[in-house]
Amino acid sequence: MRIAAMNKDRILILGAGIMQGPAILTAHEMGLETVVIDADPDAPMAGKADRFEKIDLKDKENIEIFARTLLSNGGLAGVMTAGTDFSASVAWVAEKLDLPGISYKTALLASDKEKMRHCFREAGLPSPNFTTYSEENIKNQHLMETELPFPFPVVVKPVDNMGSRGCCRVDRATELQEAVQTAMTFSRSGRVIVEEYMEGPEFSVDAILYQGKVTICGLADRHIFFPPYFIEMGHTMPTLASSKDQEALLDVFIRGIQALGIDNGAAKGDIKLTARGPMIGEIAARLSGGYMSGWTYPYSSGANPARGAICAALGRKPQGLNPTQKWTSAERAFISIPGIVQSLSGLEEARAVPGIKDLFLLAKPGSPVSFPQNNVSKAGNVISAAPGREEAIQAAEEAAQKVLIRLICPNADTEAFLAPGSGTAAIPIFPPPAYNADSSLLEQLNHIHPDTISVAGGIHELKELNIIPFPAFLQSDLSDYIGRSPKESLELVRKLSGLALPLKTSAGPVLGREFWSALVRGGYQGAVYHIDSLFARKPL
């Protein structure tokens, strides 16, 4: 263990984003002076630091130079990060300045998925088989056509990124080339790893290490959706896994930490429980992002992983890791179909749901939104905490459903998403429809009479629009991306459009097949956009 610098009251934190907020605020609570760096001077937490400096987190050499000026002008006790993929920059500075931390070599093992897999293989740890490609060898089509050393399906991902950026499942050889090329665009080093697909539930865990001793902060269930991508629509802490499974999962995680050589600071792991037993997804030498280490762990247990990680970064025995309660905390995401945000509503109603602790809004009026292909492109998140598990889950899901996003009309991306036939094919399609209607329901939809609204008839003068009934859909047990029933979505359409929209046939103008198609494909957003598009047309 390295000895901390002379001055113990100043810490350098890499990153000024939301995920670094708990570490910055906790450091203040501990009486430390916080110096925070980020490439973005407008990062959300930049103003919370005692001192902010604009430096790219990839630029380890310039971070080192800056850290040396701190060391020689007032002292520097430690360096850390949370929820970023720049633990190697942290380790570089700690090693060069003889501050507490892990070696740069260890940090590289924990941030480069190829090196990590080799390390686990050499240690005999349960980890998927893999192969890698570089920018140079993917130019050779023959290499991509050769048989992989393991069967499909496989997972393709960049070796050096986080948040599932560029990560997807590939089920057949014909899809591999494109997936590798896409993943390559997210890799700073120009390398992509192709791994065996691990079937089974996924869990995340945070731990604090001090002098080689591992303290587990908690184990969470991850809720992953929307293949071929791996989109976490939420997590719940603590896990529902049995005590036996938890013991096995944590044993593999701890052995993985030891194999990598992480002996001081923080470690975050994603572990899958497969038919072959626990297998390591990945382990990083930092606190987790995704609102886990800074929010759901503290809310559920009363422990503060950020405090423990700060202590370890200062070379001190970790504090704040003893659980003080046994609650459940649930994080849930809300998402959008493609387009540009016109307005958001329901935010105060979401915050007012009993048990809701936080609402994080990533979308805002005027900002583009897309159906998420990674874990950094969602519209926002809500976090709940309650003594009971079902109480916490219900609160988070109810709050997420209250946030409504209306899209600007017209917009080419929205119209392409809602175009007839998109999302209704028999083969898997991405983005998926809001309601996964079966062939029987789609056949009934096709037989509904089309919309009979005429622009020439003066839609702008209409007092009322009727809807041709579609009882099979409204009475189905389908749910949309975040659990709304068809009836609930229809009520939201009425609310946002300001129209009564009674369900009845009429001799006058009615909404029919096109309206229901937009609702099935795009949920309440699609149906509201359809109505807005009708009113946006100029009368003849």
DOVOSE-924479 format. One record per residue (C-alpha): residue number from 1; residue in one letter; x, y, z. Coordinates in pm, 1 decimal. Example, Ala and Ser with C-alpha at 12.3 -4.5 7.8 and 13.67 -1.06 7.14 Angstrom:
2
pavo:lumza:x:y:z
1:A:1230.0:-450.0:780.0
2:S:1367.0:-106.0:714.0
//
This chain:
540
pavo:lumza:x:y:z
1:M:0.0:0.0:0.0
2:R:132.2:340.4:-97.5
3:I:155.1:611.2:165.2
4:A:-83.1:905.1:116.2
5:A:54.6:1247.4:36.6
6:M:144.8:1490.4:313.9
7:N:-174.6:1692.5:297.0
8:K:-474.5:1470.8:374.3
9:D:-752.8:1720.8:311.0
10:R:-761.0:1752.5:-70.7
11:I:-887.3:1495.3:-319.4
12:L:-883.3:1493.0:-699.4
13:I:-1201.2:1347.6:-854.0
14:L:-1219.5:1256.2:-1221.8
15:G:-1553.3:1348.1:-1375.2
16:A:-1814.6:1613.8:-1300.2
17:G:-2121.0:1426.8:-1427.7
18:I:-2426.3:1313.3:-1235.4
19:M:-2261.9:978.9:-1153.0
20:Q:-1973.4:1155.5:-979.2
21:G:-2211.1:1373.0:-776.0
22:P:-2235.2:1146.1:-468.4
23:A:-1854.0:1124.8:-443.3
24:I:-1814.8:1503.3:-473.2
25:L:-2086.5:1574.9:-216.6
26:T:-1965.1:1302.7:20.3
27:A:-1610.6:1439.8:3.9
28:H:-1748.2:1779.6:109.6
29:E:-1932.2:1615.8:399.7
30:M:-1602.4:1458.4:505.4
31:G:-1440.6:1802.2:523.9
32:L:-1223.2:1748.2:217.0
33:E:-1135.3:2003.6:-46.2
34:T:-1260.5:1877.0:-379.7
35:V:-1075.6:1936.7:-703.8
36:V:-1273.8:1803.4:-999.1
37:I:-1171.2:1768.4:-1362.9
38:D:-1379.3:1706.8:-1673.4
39:A:-1357.4:1786.5:-2043.5
40:D:-1694.6:1960.6:-2017.4
41:P:-1693.4:2281.7:-1810.4
42:D:-2074.9:2271.1:-1815.8
43:A:-2091.7:1922.0:-1664.9
44:P:-2376.2:1901.8:-1408.3
45:M:-2156.5:1877.1:-1097.9
46:A:-1877.3:2111.8:-1204.1
47:G:-2019.0:2391.2:-989.1
48:K:-2024.2:2169.6:-678.2
49:A:-1644.4:2136.7:-668.0
50:D:-1419.8:2364.5:-464.4
51:R:-1210.5:2388.8:-777.0
52:F:-1286.9:2278.6:-1132.5
53:E:-1033.6:2227.5:-1410.0
54:K:-1109.4:2149.6:-1772.2
55:I:-903.6:1843.1:-1867.2
56:D:-998.5:1547.7:-2086.8
57:L:-1022.2:1237.7:-1866.9
58:K:-840.3:1034.3:-2133.4
59:D:-538.5:1264.4:-2111.1
60:K:-356.7:1090.8:-1826.9
61:E:-30.1:1278.9:-1887.2
62:N:-191.6:1621.3:-1848.0
63:I:-391.6:1497.8:-1549.0
64:E:-60.9:1391.2:-1393.8
65:I:92.9:1734.8:-1460.1
66:F:-206.8:1904.7:-1301.5
67:A:-200.1:1666.7:-1003.9
68:R:167.6:1747.5:-945.8
69:T:85.7:2117.9:-927.5
70:L:-176.0:2036.2:-664.5
71:L:73.5:1821.7:-475.4
72:S:332.1:2099.6:-466.0
73:N:79.5:2374.0:-391.0
74:G:-121.5:2270.4:-90.6
75:G:-88.9:1893.4:-119.3
76:L:-295.3:1610.8:-264.0
77:A:-417.4:1320.4:-54.8
78:G:-579.9:1100.8:-315.9
79:V:-735.6:1057.4:-657.4
80:M:-1049.9:865.6:-754.6
81:T:-1345.9:835.9:-991.3
82:A:-1694.3:684.7:-986.7
83:G:-1915.1:572.3:-1272.4
84:T:-1663.6:651.0:-1548.6
85:D:-1441.9:422.1:-1755.0
86:F:-1127.0:618.2:-1669.0
87:S:-995.1:415.0:-1377.9
88:A:-672.1:375.1:-1577.0
89:S:-618.9:752.5:-1564.9
90:V:-676.8:742.3:-1188.7
91:A:-425.8:460.3:-1145.1
92:W:-169.5:635.2:-1367.5
93:V:-177.4:946.8:-1150.0
94:A:-176.8:750.8:-823.6
95:E:122.9:546.0:-935.2
96:K:322.1:842.8:-1064.5
97:L:256.9:1052.8:-752.0
98:D:285.3:765.3:-503.8
99:L:-74.1:807.4:-385.4
100:P:-294.5:526.2:-253.8
101:G:-441.4:314.0:-531.5
102:I:-390.5:20.0:-762.6
103:S:-115.6:-19.9:-1019.7
104:Y:-160.6:114.4:-1370.2
105:K:-115.0:-240.4:-1499.9
106:T:-404.5:-362.3:-1286.0
107:A:-622.6:-73.5:-1401.8
108:L:-557.7:-167.3:-1763.8
109:L:-660.2:-526.3:-1690.9
110:A:-983.3:-396.3:-1539.0
111:S:-1067.8:-152.8:-1820.5
112:D:-968.7:-351.1:-2130.5
113:K:-1208.8:-640.7:-2187.6
114:E:-958.2:-840.8:-2394.0
115:K:-689.1:-817.8:-2125.6
116:M:-952.4:-894.7:-1862.5
117:R:-1068.3:-1210.3:-2039.4
118:H:-708.1:-1333.6:-2076.4
119:C:-655.4:-1270.1:-1705.5
120:F:-965.8:-1467.1:-1608.3
121:R:-874.6:-1749.6:-1845.6
122:E:-527.6:-1778.9:-1693.1
123:A:-678.6:-1780.3:-1343.3
124:G:-926.9:-2053.6:-1437.8
125:L:-1226.7:-1832.4:-1360.0
126:P:-1569.6:-1887.1:-1521.2
127:S:-1576.4:-1639.6:-1805.4
128:P:-1699.7:-1667.8:-2165.8
129:N:-1476.1:-1782.5:-2448.5
130:F:-1376.5:-1497.2:-2678.4
131:T:-1186.0:-1372.2:-2978.5
132:T:-1090.4:-1020.2:-3083.7
133:Y:-1071.9:-813.9:-3400.4
134:S:-878.7:-498.3:-3482.1
135:E:-950.3:-226.6:-3735.8
136:E:-686.3:-379.8:-3958.0
137:N:-810.1:-736.9:-3970.5
138:I:-1181.6:-660.1:-4018.3
139:K:-1086.3:-520.3:-4357.5
140:N:-1016.0:-879.8:-4455.6
141:Q:-1359.2:-1028.4:-4527.3
142:H:-1218.7:-1381.7:-4514.0
143:L:-1133.1:-1341.3:-4148.0
144:M:-1492.4:-1253.2:-4068.5
145:E:-1622.6:-1552.9:-4261.6
146:T:-1411.1:-1807.5:-4077.7
147:E:-1591.2:-2008.2:-3813.9
148:L:-1570.3:-1871.9:-3460.5
149:P:-1419.7:-2101.2:-3194.9
150:F:-1762.1:-2110.7:-3024.2
151:P:-2123.2:-2122.9:-3149.6
152:F:-2373.1:-1847.7:-3207.6
153:P:-2531.6:-1650.7:-3049.8
154:V:-2241.3:-1425.1:-2953.6
155:V:-2198.3:-1082.6:-2799.0
156:V:-1999.6:-814.2:-2980.7
157:K:-1864.0:-516.4:-2789.0
158:P:-1575.9:-264.4:-2793.8
159:V:-1295.1:-366.0:-2559.7
160:D:-1280.7:-24.9:-2392.1
161:N:-1617.0:140.9:-2335.6
162:M:-1901.4:131.2:-2083.8
163:G:-2278.5:178.0:-2070.2
164:S:-2332.5:-96.3:-2333.6
165:R:-2218.2:143.2:-2606.7
166:G:-2163.8:-56.0:-2927.2
167:C:-2266.7:-379.9:-2756.2
168:C:-2514.0:-618.5:-2918.7
169:R:-2608.8:-983.2:-2951.7
170:V:-2546.0:-1152.0:-3288.1
171:D:-2736.1:-1467.5:-3373.6
172:R:-2590.1:-1558.9:-3712.3
173:A:-2265.4:-1528.8:-3905.6
174:T:-2414.8:-1298.0:-4168.0
175:E:-2467.9:-1029.5:-3901.6
176:L:-2120.4:-1045.2:-3753.4
177:Q:-1932.8:-813.6:-3990.1
178:E:-2172.7:-523.1:-3945.3
179:A:-2186.3:-567.7:-3567.1
180:V:-1806.8:-568.2:-3538.0
181:Q:-1776.9:-258.7:-3755.3
182:T:-2037.9:-77.9:-3545.4
183:A:-1867.9:-174.1:-3219.6
184:M:-1536.4:-52.9:-3362.5
185:T:-1672.5:302.5:-3380.0
186:F:-1712.6:298.8:-3001.5
187:S:-1361.7:168.5:-2929.2
188:R:-1085.2:417.0:-2846.3
189:S:-820.2:154.8:-2917.4
190:G:-977.3:22.2:-3238.6
191:R:-1041.3:-327.4:-3102.1
192:V:-1358.0:-533.3:-3064.5
193:I:-1418.6:-846.1:-2861.6
194:V:-1660.0:-1123.1:-2963.1
195:E:-1771.8:-1345.2:-2675.9
196:E:-1992.1:-1643.0:-2609.5
197:Y:-2342.3:-1533.8:-2517.3
198:M:-2420.5:-1608.0:-2152.4
199:E:-2785.9:-1698.8:-2097.4
200:G:-2923.5:-1615.3:-1754.3
201:P:-3014.9:-1333.5:-1514.1
202:E:-2759.5:-1059.9:-1453.2
203:F:-2649.8:-905.1:-1124.8
204:S:-2438.8:-604.0:-1032.8
205:V:-2224.0:-569.2:-724.6
206:D:-2007.6:-296.0:-572.0
207:A:-1722.3:-354.6:-330.4
208:I:-1465.7:-146.7:-143.1
209:L:-1111.2:-276.0:-95.9
210:Y:-858.9:-171.3:163.9
211:Q:-527.9:-348.7:214.7
212:G:-667.0:-642.9:17.3
213:K:-979.9:-683.6:230.0
214:V:-1304.7:-687.6:30.9
215:T:-1623.7:-533.7:171.1
216:I:-1932.3:-611.3:-37.9
217:C:-2174.8:-318.4:-52.3
218:G:-2466.6:-508.5:-201.6
219:L:-2598.9:-716.9:-488.1
220:A:-2866.5:-588.8:-727.9
221:D:-3092.6:-752.2:-986.5
222:R:-3053.0:-595.7:-1332.5
223:H:-3352.9:-582.7:-1567.1
224:I:-3229.6:-610.6:-1927.6
225:F:-3453.1:-571.4:-2235.9
226:F:-3471.4:-501.0:-2610.9
227:P:-3248.9:-750.0:-2793.3
228:P:-3022.2:-750.7:-2980.6
229:Y:-2908.5:-473.2:-2747.3
230:F:-2870.0:-493.9:-2371.3
231:I:-3074.9:-206.8:-2233.2
232:E:-3105.9:-190.0:-1856.7
233:M:-3456.4:-60.1:-1790.9
234:G:-3391.4:-69.1:-1419.8
235:H:-3239.0:-251.1:-1128.8
236:T:-3363.3:-352.2:-786.8
237:M:-3157.3:-362.8:-469.9
238:P:-3123.5:-602.4:-291.1
239:T:-3142.2:-906.8:-515.4
240:L:-3405.7:-1177.3:-495.8
241:A:-3144.1:-1446.6:-560.4
242:S:-3127.3:-1725.0:-302.7
243:S:-2861.7:-1717.4:-34.4
244:K:-2686.3:-2005.2:-207.8
245:D:-2679.1:-1826.1:-542.0
246:Q:-2566.6:-1501.7:-381.6
247:E:-2277.4:-1681.6:-213.6
248:A:-2172.8:-1836.7:-544.9
249:L:-2202.4:-1506.7:-734.1
250:L:-1997.5:-1314.9:-479.1
251:D:-1734.5:-1588.2:-459.0
252:V:-1672.7:-1562.1:-833.8
253:F:-1668.1:-1182.1:-813.0
254:I:-1411.9:-1177.1:-530.8
255:R:-1188.7:-1427.7:-709.9
256:G:-1211.7:-1207.0:-1018.5
257:I:-1102.5:-902.8:-817.6
258:Q:-806.5:-1094.9:-682.8
259:A:-708.0:-1221.8:-1028.4
260:L:-703.3:-866.3:-1162.1
261:G:-496.3:-746.8:-866.6
262:I:-743.0:-488.0:-734.8
263:D:-646.4:-448.1:-370.1
264:N:-736.1:-86.0:-288.4
265:G:-1025.1:140.4:-382.1
266:A:-1347.3:26.9:-545.3
267:A:-1455.0:-259.0:-769.6
268:K:-1776.6:-305.9:-963.7
269:G:-1885.5:-633.6:-1119.1
270:D:-2152.6:-762.4:-1354.9
271:I:-2206.0:-1134.1:-1298.1
272:K:-2447.2:-1367.6:-1479.9
273:L:-2604.6:-1678.4:-1332.2
274:T:-2600.6:-1931.4:-1614.6
275:A:-2680.4:-2299.4:-1643.9
276:R:-2305.8:-2353.4:-1590.6
277:G:-2313.9:-2145.4:-1273.6
278:P:-2197.0:-1786.7:-1212.8
279:M:-1988.2:-1635.0:-1493.3
280:I:-1810.2:-1300.7:-1493.4
281:G:-1944.2:-1042.1:-1732.3
282:E:-1688.5:-782.6:-1635.8
283:I:-1519.5:-623.0:-1336.9
284:A:-1413.7:-257.9:-1324.2
285:A:-1181.7:-85.9:-1077.3
286:R:-1427.4:184.3:-978.8
287:L:-1766.2:246.4:-825.9
288:S:-2060.2:158.0:-1047.6
289:G:-2264.7:403.7:-1250.3
290:G:-2627.3:351.2:-1340.7
291:Y:-2741.5:511.0:-1011.2
292:M:-2629.5:206.8:-810.8
293:S:-2334.1:299.1:-590.9
294:G:-2452.0:655.3:-531.8
295:W:-2824.2:599.7:-489.0
296:T:-2985.7:255.2:-466.4
297:Y:-2717.9:100.4:-245.0
298:P:-2737.2:382.5:12.1
299:Y:-3117.0:399.1:-4.4
300:S:-3156.8:26.7:52.7
301:S:-2890.0:-34.6:315.1
302:G:-2796.8:301.2:464.4
303:A:-2434.9:233.8:367.2
304:N:-2238.9:480.8:154.4
305:P:-1998.1:319.0:-94.7
306:A:-1874.9:664.0:-202.9
307:R:-1749.5:736.5:148.7
308:G:-1573.1:401.9:163.7
309:A:-1410.2:457.4:-176.4
310:I:-1292.8:804.4:-76.9
311:C:-1138.0:669.2:241.0
312:A:-953.8:399.6:45.3
313:A:-831.4:659.5:-206.0
314:L:-687.4:855.1:85.8
315:G:-518.5:547.7:230.4
316:R:-756.8:537.3:524.4
317:K:-966.0:254.1:660.3
318:P:-1305.8:273.5:486.1
319:Q:-1600.7:416.1:677.0
320:G:-1972.0:427.8:612.3
321:L:-2004.9:69.7:487.9
322:N:-2202.5:-81.6:774.9
323:P:-2570.2:-136.8:678.8
324:T:-2817.6:45.5:900.0
325:Q:-3145.2:-69.9:741.0
326:K:-3298.8:-336.0:515.6
327:W:-3505.2:-149.4:260.1
328:T:-3557.5:-199.6:-111.6
329:S:-3458.8:60.0:-367.9
330:A:-3573.6:36.7:-729.3
331:E:-3446.8:233.5:-1027.5
332:R:-3655.4:241.2:-1343.8
333:A:-3593.0:412.3:-1677.1
334:F:-3837.6:580.7:-1912.4
335:I:-3768.9:596.1:-2284.4
336:S:-3901.3:752.2:-2603.1
337:I:-3965.0:659.9:-2962.3
338:P:-3746.6:854.4:-3209.8
339:G:-3804.5:1224.7:-3263.5
340:I:-3752.9:1566.4:-3108.3
341:V:-3909.2:1658.2:-2774.4
342:Q:-4184.3:1917.2:-2790.7
343:S:-4278.3:1904.9:-2424.2
344:L:-4261.7:1698.1:-2108.8
345:S:-4538.6:1663.3:-1854.8
346:G:-4618.6:1464.9:-1544.4
347:L:-4286.3:1542.0:-1378.0
348:E:-4433.7:1678.7:-1055.6
349:E:-4685.0:1395.2:-1043.3
350:A:-4398.5:1147.3:-1076.1
351:R:-4199.3:1314.8:-799.1
352:A:-4508.8:1313.5:-576.2
353:V:-4551.8:935.2:-585.6
354:P:-4493.3:806.9:-229.0
355:G:-4151.3:646.9:-201.5
356:I:-3989.2:836.7:-490.2
357:K:-3651.5:978.1:-395.7
358:D:-3517.4:1110.9:-726.9
359:L:-3615.1:1186.0:-1084.8
360:F:-3333.0:1234.1:-1334.7
361:L:-3439.5:1391.0:-1663.5
362:L:-3210.0:1340.9:-1962.6
363:A:-3452.6:1460.0:-2229.8
364:K:-3568.8:1821.4:-2253.0
365:P:-3775.4:2032.9:-2494.3
366:G:-3594.1:2065.1:-2825.1
367:S:-3361.2:1773.1:-2766.0
368:P:-3351.2:1474.9:-3002.2
369:V:-3452.5:1138.4:-2859.2
370:S:-3410.2:790.1:-2997.9
371:F:-3503.0:441.0:-2898.5
372:P:-3210.3:335.1:-2677.1
373:Q:-2937.2:113.6:-2818.2
374:N:-2719.5:157.9:-2508.3
375:N:-2756.7:260.3:-2146.6
376:V:-2676.2:628.5:-2197.3
377:S:-2952.1:709.9:-2448.0
378:K:-3261.2:679.7:-2229.3
379:A:-3496.1:970.1:-2157.2
380:G:-3460.5:958.4:-1780.8
381:N:-3476.1:757.8:-1460.2
382:V:-3667.7:747.0:-1134.1
383:I:-3550.5:597.7:-805.6
384:S:-3764.1:480.1:-515.4
385:A:-3698.6:347.4:-167.6
386:A:-3937.6:171.9:68.8
387:P:-3932.3:-82.6:352.1
388:G:-4099.9:-343.6:128.4
389:R:-3984.3:-472.1:-210.3
390:E:-4319.9:-458.3:-388.9
391:E:-4384.6:-113.0:-246.3
392:A:-4055.4:17.9:-385.7
393:I:-4102.2:-146.7:-726.9
394:Q:-4460.8:-23.1:-761.6
395:A:-4356.5:332.8:-673.5
396:A:-4075.5:340.0:-930.3
397:E:-4288.7:190.8:-1205.8
398:E:-4582.0:422.6:-1132.6
399:A:-4356.5:728.5:-1137.1
400:A:-4189.7:625.1:-1464.1
401:Q:-4531.6:586.2:-1626.3
402:K:-4634.3:938.6:-1524.9
403:V:-4357.5:1108.1:-1725.8
404:L:-4501.7:1191.6:-2067.9
405:I:-4298.9:1300.4:-2370.6
406:R:-4473.3:1468.3:-2661.8
407:L:-4280.9:1490.6:-2988.4
408:I:-4255.3:1772.4:-3239.4
409:C:-4454.0:1725.0:-3558.7
410:P:-4351.0:1684.7:-3835.7
411:N:-4033.4:1483.3:-3792.5
412:A:-3882.6:1236.4:-4038.7
413:D:-3743.5:1002.0:-3772.2
414:T:-4078.0:971.6:-3595.2
415:E:-4260.8:912.9:-3923.5
416:A:-4011.7:646.6:-4030.8
417:F:-4063.4:470.6:-3697.6
418:L:-4442.7:482.9:-3732.7
419:A:-4450.5:398.2:-4105.0
420:P:-4696.0:121.3:-4201.6
421:G:-4534.2:-219.6:-4171.3
422:S:-4246.9:-104.7:-3947.5
423:G:-4229.1:-317.2:-3638.3
424:T:-4496.9:-561.5:-3748.8
425:A:-4287.6:-814.9:-3938.8
426:A:-4269.6:-1178.9:-3834.8
427:I:-3892.8:-1156.5:-3787.6
428:P:-3736.0:-977.5:-3488.8
429:I:-3716.4:-604.9:-3555.0
430:F:-3552.4:-312.0:-3382.1
431:P:-3675.1:-81.4:-3247.6
432:P:-3958.8:-302.3:-3125.3
433:P:-4321.9:-187.6:-3125.7
434:A:-4464.1:-46.6:-2803.9
435:Y:-4717.3:-329.9:-2801.6
436:N:-4598.5:-668.9:-2922.4
437:A:-4923.1:-766.2:-3092.6
438:D:-4950.5:-1121.6:-3226.3
439:S:-5048.7:-1209.1:-3583.3
440:S:-5416.7:-1252.4:-3491.5
441:L:-5436.5:-903.3:-3342.9
442:L:-5251.2:-752.5:-3636.9
443:E:-5491.2:-923.0:-3875.7
444:Q:-5784.2:-764.8:-3692.2
445:L:-5605.5:-428.7:-3708.5
446:N:-5572.2:-462.1:-4084.8
447:H:-5949.9:-508.1:-4116.0
448:I:-6036.9:-190.2:-3925.7
449:H:-6171.6:81.9:-4152.4
450:P:-5910.6:348.0:-4233.8
451:D:-5919.6:699.1:-4089.9
452:T:-6187.8:900.3:-4269.9
453:I:-6066.0:1245.3:-4170.6
454:S:-6037.6:1478.0:-4465.9
455:V:-5804.2:1773.2:-4454.5
456:A:-6024.4:1939.7:-4713.7
457:G:-6317.5:1892.6:-4476.8
458:G:-6164.7:2131.6:-4229.4
459:I:-6015.2:1921.9:-3950.4
460:H:-5921.8:2241.4:-3770.4
461:E:-6292.8:2317.4:-3726.6
462:L:-6380.5:1977.0:-3578.9
463:K:-6524.9:1978.2:-3229.9
464:E:-6496.7:1603.6:-3180.3
465:L:-6316.2:1304.8:-3326.5
466:N:-6453.3:953.8:-3285.4
467:I:-6248.7:634.4:-3282.3
468:I:-6355.4:310.7:-3445.6
469:P:-6346.9:53.7:-3161.0
470:F:-6066.7:-203.8:-3141.6
471:P:-6184.2:-409.6:-2841.7
472:A:-5946.3:-701.8:-2895.2
473:F:-5651.7:-468.2:-2844.5
474:L:-5796.7:-263.5:-2557.7
475:Q:-5899.0:-575.3:-2368.2
476:S:-5569.3:-757.0:-2422.2
477:D:-5311.0:-810.0:-2150.1
478:L:-5038.4:-640.1:-2355.0
479:S:-4823.4:-370.1:-2199.9
480:D:-4595.4:-108.9:-2350.3
481:Y:-4225.2:-47.0:-2290.8
482:I:-4274.7:48.3:-1926.2
483:G:-4590.3:-142.3:-1837.5
484:R:-4886.2:69.9:-1952.3
485:S:-5195.5:-119.7:-2071.0
486:P:-5359.8:-24.9:-2402.5
487:K:-5647.2:140.1:-2211.9
488:E:-5401.1:346.3:-2006.8
489:S:-5220.7:461.1:-2320.0
490:L:-5549.5:561.6:-2483.4
491:E:-5634.5:772.0:-2179.3
492:L:-5297.9:944.7:-2209.7
493:V:-5373.7:1021.2:-2574.4
494:R:-5696.3:1187.5:-2465.4
495:K:-5515.3:1380.6:-2195.0
496:L:-5234.4:1510.8:-2416.4
497:S:-5449.2:1581.8:-2723.2
498:G:-5727.2:1748.1:-2525.4
499:L:-5983.1:1550.9:-2727.4
500:A:-6257.2:1327.7:-2584.4
501:L:-6203.4:1066.2:-2857.1
502:P:-6513.1:853.5:-2785.0
503:L:-6504.9:494.7:-2905.2
504:K:-6782.1:470.4:-3160.4
505:T:-6839.7:456.4:-3532.3
506:S:-6985.4:766.0:-3684.6
507:A:-7103.4:902.3:-4012.8
508:G:-6864.0:1187.7:-3959.6
509:P:-6482.9:1188.2:-3950.7
510:V:-6333.7:904.0:-3747.2
511:L:-5994.1:773.4:-3646.0
512:G:-5946.5:416.5:-3752.8
513:R:-5673.7:186.0:-3876.9
514:E:-5398.3:448.1:-3900.7
515:F:-5467.2:572.6:-3547.6
516:W:-5463.5:224.3:-3394.6
517:S:-5152.8:132.4:-3592.9
518:A:-4973.1:436.8:-3449.5
519:L:-5083.6:340.0:-3097.1
520:V:-4971.3:-21.9:-3134.3
521:R:-4639.3:78.1:-3287.7
522:G:-4552.7:387.0:-3084.1
523:G:-4773.5:375.8:-2775.3
524:Y:-4932.6:697.3:-2656.3
525:Q:-4651.5:894.5:-2824.6
526:G:-4728.0:744.0:-3163.3
527:A:-5103.6:805.2:-3138.4
528:V:-5059.1:1166.4:-3020.1
529:Y:-4812.6:1227.5:-3302.5
530:H:-5064.9:1085.7:-3549.2
531:I:-5332.5:1328.2:-3426.5
532:D:-5085.5:1619.0:-3423.4
533:S:-4986.0:1537.1:-3781.5
534:L:-5349.0:1561.7:-3891.2
535:F:-5390.8:1905.0:-3735.3
536:A:-5051.7:2016.1:-3867.7
537:R:-5169.5:1978.7:-4227.2
538:K:-5302.0:2291.7:-4388.1
539:P:-5662.2:2277.1:-4510.3
540:L:-5701.2:2278.1:-4886.5
//
